[in-house]
Amino acid sequence: MSRRAIVRAVLLGAGAGAVAWLFGVQGLRPILIGACVTAGTLAVLSIPPGWYGRWPARPKPASGGGSGQVWRLANRLRRYENDYDPALHQRLRSLAAARLRRLGLEWDDPRAAEALGPDVHAALSAQTMRPSLRDVDAVVSAIERLDQREGAGP
């Protein structure tokens, strides 16, 4: 480290201590503040130019279905199986409606019921939905078929 860097660090520390003293910091605290600023400046200036450090290791991708979302969904389905769950109903319906819009169909369009399947469209259009796990699987499968249909083109 050059003498010039050391002088700059000491001057910066003295300046910080002086500013602290001017703002009313009492006792030995301005000296302590100046010493900390000097030490910090010296630490930063001691890093050689061009040194950037190591990048942190990339996290390993999640595998095995250990995602918190999967866990929450499984608990929610178990808790509300064959019972009305407004959040699940709303989420499935909005997901289906978004996929239908990608195909240029609106929810009330008769072709939407044909694309989803009449049973699935009727279940999602109902005021309340009391799905079993098989019903949820049928709805999700119908929505996935919409994606395959979209990828196939016109």
N, C-alpha and C positions, 0 to 999 in steps of 0.2 A: 504494500500500500504506500502510496506516495506521501511525502510530507505535506503536499498541498491538500490532499484529502483529509489528513488528520487535522490540519489547521481549520479547514472548512467545518468539520464536524464539531470541533471545540467552539468555534464562533457561533455555529447554529445552536449549540447547547446553551452557551452563555446568553444568546439572544432570547431563547425560550425562557430561561430563568428570569431574565430582566423583564420580559413581558408579563410573566406570572407575578413578579413582585409589584409591577405597576398596577396590575389588576387587583391587588390587595391580598395576595397569598402571603401568609405570615410565617415566621420562624425559618427553619431550615428547608422548608418545602420547595422554595424556588431553586435552591441548590440541587436538591434531589431531582426535580423536574429537569434541570439543565443537564445533570449527569445522565439521566435516562435518555434524553434526546441525543446527547453525544454518543452514548453507547449504541443506540439504535441506528444512528447515522453511520457510525463506523462499521456496524454489522452489514448494513446495506452496501456501503461503498467497498467492502472487502470482497464482494462477489465479483469474480473476474468477468470482463466483458465477453459476451458471446455464450455465457453459460445459462441454459434455460431450465435445467433440472429435468427430472424424469416425469413422464406422464404417468398418472395413476393407472394401475392395471384395470383392464376392462372387466366389468362384472360378467359372470358366466350367465348365459341365457337360461331363463327358467325352463324347467322341463318336468314332465310328469304331472302336469295339471295342478301344480302347487300354488297357482295364483290365488291371491286373496279374493279376486272377483269370482272365481269358480267356487271357492268355499262359501262366499256369501250367497251366491245363487243357489247352491245345493241346500244350504240351510233354509233359505226362503221358500224354496219349492217343497222341502220336507214339512216346513211349518204350515204352509198354506195349501197343501195338497187337498184337493176336493173342497176348498173353501175359497171365498172371494178375496183376491189380492188386487186392489186397484192399481198398485204400482206395476205389477207384472202385466196386467191387462193393458194399461196405458202404454207401457214400453213395447209390448209386442205389436199393438195396433199402430203406434207411430213408426216402428221399424218397417212394418208391412206397407204402410202408406208411403214412406220415403222410397222404398224399392219400387212401388207401383209408379210413383212420379218419375223415376228414372226411365221407365218404359213409356212415359207419356200418358199414363192413365190416372184418373182421379178416383178417389174411394167410392163415389156414388156411381161410377161408370159400370154398366153391366159387364163389360169386358174384364173389369177388376175382379169380379166374383168368379168369372171363368178362369182367370189367370191364377188366382189363389186356390181355387176349388170352392164350391158352394158351401161346404161344411165349415171350412176354415173362415171364410168371409163372414158367414152367419155368426160363428162363435165370437169373432173379433168385433162384429157390429152390435152384438147383444149388450144390454145395459150392464149386466154383471156376467162374469166368466168364472166358473168354478172348475178349473182344469185339473186333470190328473197328470201324472208325468207323461203318459202316452199322448194326451191332448197337446201338451206343450211341445212334445217331440214332433207331432204332426204339424203344428203351426210353424215351428222353426224349419222343418223340412220343406214346407210349402214356400216359405220366404227364401230359402236357399235355392229352390227350383226357379224362382224369379230371377235370381242372379245368373243362373245358368242360361236362362232364356235371354237375358240381356246380353250375355257374352256371345250368344249364337248369332245375334244380329237380326235384321228384319226378314 
